[in-house]
Amino acid sequence: MMRKASAAASSLLLLLGAVGASAASGFPIRMEGKILRKSSDKLVLSLAEFEFSGQREVRIRNRKTGEEMGIPMASVYHDISYTEPISRKLSESLDIGEWIPYVEWVIPDTPEALGDRLTRIYEYQNELRRELGSALLEGGDPEIKVTSRVTLNKIEKFHRIASRIARRFLFLMREKDEVNRYLVPLKIEIGYNPLTSISSRPGASSARDAREVIYWEVHRVLTQHFQLDDSLVDTVFDAPTTIRRIRFVGAKEASSPTEFPSVTIMGRSIHSALYIQRQGFVRDVMRLVRLKRFSDPFIKDRLLVDRLVNEGTIVEVEGRKVAVTFIPPFMKKGETLFIEPGGEGGKGIPIVLDIPLPAEGYTLTKELPEDEIDRIRPGMPVVRR
């Protein structure tokens, strides 16, 4: 059944990729928005600076007749935009509900360009989530509700756009098998910090709540954008190759409201998961992980699986303890891992896993000697040897 699903997904990717673009024309993406209102013979649009990406004209299309026209832009801001004044006759006759404004991106049809645009989209979605979170915390003002609805619609729109770009990216990578090379880390934030005193409310101020919110955002990205099977989402989310900053190390309940829980999915995490899905042995891998047989030949003999299971990162340093990305089921309390300050192959600093905090997103080690803790920095690789 798993192989049939994988084959069907591969066929879909081939079809989408074959009709999606050509190297000569680039990969086109239409960015549609809404005409929000008229203002002094100008049209106020929901399309913003990110959508325009430097373009100075918008096209509008009549949803009933198919009629189109181009209108120069007067001002483009981070949230909305204004066209140049249109004729009084056109302004009076134009029903804003019948016209759809749009601009078009033409992305170079290469893995580098597509991967870069995906990264920019995820960064923009994080910005939109922060705006939405701020609006939700400010109360029930009608204008805030309208702004929140527009922002939420944009987040949803960019999910659909990112899905198209990711499928094209995977299509180009199907033969090279180099997803990791071109896909930079994807950082996904939620829009506010439910661990702060500002946003705390009964039943909603725990790390577990924050983890739940961000988990479903990650789930959507992995399944809809990168075509991963639902059975692999937990594997990627909990893997040591994924950096989870749900609760910040050493933070109190009243953390800074400018800090936001996030999950960073490394390109190698997606690359490894796609390999496991393609081979159809997710159950075999996870059975060994649950049995804590991390060095089983089935894992060690497969480079991509070995990296997913046995390579992690330092999240933060707290006093003489270190927070690492190894959490259950990818760890055993009391086992020894190694920090590699000089990179792969160097002399490692041994650390002992002590306190697993899966809801927070990391495990704390036992205390290290002073001379060793001074050498350790966030982002350093941690491996199981």
Residue, then its C-alpha position, 0 to 999 in steps of 0.5 A: m500500500m505504501r509503495k502504491a501511494s508513493a508511486a501515485a505521488s511520483s506520477l502526480l509530480l511528473l505530470l505537474g512538472a511536465v506541464g508546469a514550466s520550461a527552462a526557457s520561459g521560467f516557472p510562472i506563478r499568478m498572484e491574485g488578490k482583491i480590490l478592497r475599495k476605491s479611494s479618490d479614483k484609485l483602487v486599493l488592493s490587497l496585493a502588497e510589496f512582497e507580491f509585486s516584487g518590484q513590478r509597477e503594474v497590476r492587471i485586473r480581470n473580470r471574473k464574468t467576461g474575462e476582460e483584462m486591463g493593466i493599471p500602473m501602480a502609484s504606491v505599494y506598501h508592506d500590507i496594501s497597495y494603491t493604483e494610479p487614478i483611473s478615469r472617472k467613467l471607469s471608476e463609476s462603472l467598475d464593480i470591485g466584486e467582479w474584478i480580480p487584480y493579479v501580478e505574475w512571478v516568473i521564477p527561473d526554472t532551476p533548483e536554486a531559484l525555486g528553493d530560494r523563492l520557497t525560503r522567501i515565502y516561508e519567511y514572509q508567512n512568518e511575518l504575516r503570522r506575527e502580524l496576525g498574532s499581534a492583532l489577535l492580542e490587541g482585542g476586538d476592534p472591527e478594523i483589526k478583525v478586517t486586517s486579520r482576515v486579510t492577513l489570514n487569507k494571505i497566509e492561506k494563499f501562500h500555502r497554495i503557492a508554496s505547494r506549487i513551487a515545492r512540487r516543481f522543485l521536487f520534479l527537478m530533483r527526482e533524478k539528481d536526488e539532491v534535495n539537501r543541496y538546494l533546500v536551505p533550512l525552512k524556519i516556521e514560526i507561530g504568530y505569538n508566544p503563548l508562553t508569555s504573561i501578555s498572552s497567557r490565558p487558562g489552559a493555553s499557556s503551556a509549551r505543549d499548547a505551543r507545540e501543538v499549534i506549530y506542529w500542524e503548520v509543519h504538518r501542512v508544509l510537509t504533506q501539502h508542499f513536499q508530498l510527504d506521507d502523514s506517517l512520516v510527519d512525526t518522524v521529521f518533526d521529532a528527528p534530531t535533524t530538526i531544530r525545535r525552539i518551542r520554549f526557550v532554554g532557561a526562559k521563565e513563563a513570562s518570556s519576551p513577547t518578541e520571541f516566537p516558538s519556531v521549528t526549523i526543518m533542515g533540507r537533509s530532514i526532507h531529503s532523508a524522509l523522501y528517501i525513506q518514503r520512496q523505499g517504503f520502509v518507514r515502519d522498519v526505521m521507526r521500529l528500530v528507533r522505538l527499540k533504541r537500536f540506533s546503530d543497527p546496520f539497517i540504519k547505519d548502512r543507509l547514509l540518509v537514514d543514519r543522518l536523520v537518526n544519529e545527527g543533531t544540533i546544539v539548540e542552546v547552552e544553559g549554565r554548564k548544561v547543553a540543550v540538544t535536538f535529540i528527544p524521544p523517541f530518538m534518544k535514551k536517557g543516560e546515553t553519551l553523544f559527542i559534540e564536534p566543535g571542529g566539524e566531522g572527524g574531529k575530537g568530540i566533546p562527550i555529553v550525557l543526555d539527562i532530562p528529555l523535554p519533548a514539549e519544549g523541543y530539546t533534551l538537557t545534558k548533564e553538567l559539563p566541565e567549565d573548560e569544555i562548556d566555554r568551547i560550545r556554541p549553539g548550532m554545533p553538530v552533535v552525533r551519536r557514534 
